[in-house]
């Protein structure tokens, strides 16, 4: 989901890439 990725970017900008949602 792109929305989930956008939210993850706000919460964890660097970790979001690791989650690769």
C-alpha positions as CSV (number, residue, x, y, z in Angstrom):
1,X,0.0,0.0,0.0
2,X,1.4,3.4,-0.9
3,X,-0.6,5.1,1.9
4,X,1.0,2.9,4.4
5,X,4.5,3.7,3.0
6,X,3.8,7.4,3.2
7,X,2.7,7.1,6.8
8,X,5.8,4.9,7.6
9,X,7.9,7.6,6.0
10,X,6.6,10.1,8.4
11,X,7.0,7.8,11.4
12,X,10.3,6.2,10.4
13,X,11.9,7.9,7.3
14,X,14.9,5.6,7.3
15,X,13.3,2.4,8.7
16,X,10.5,2.7,6.2
17,X,12.9,1.6,3.5
18,X,13.9,-1.4,5.5
19,X,10.2,-2.4,6.0
20,X,9.6,-2.1,2.2
21,X,5.9,-1.9,2.7
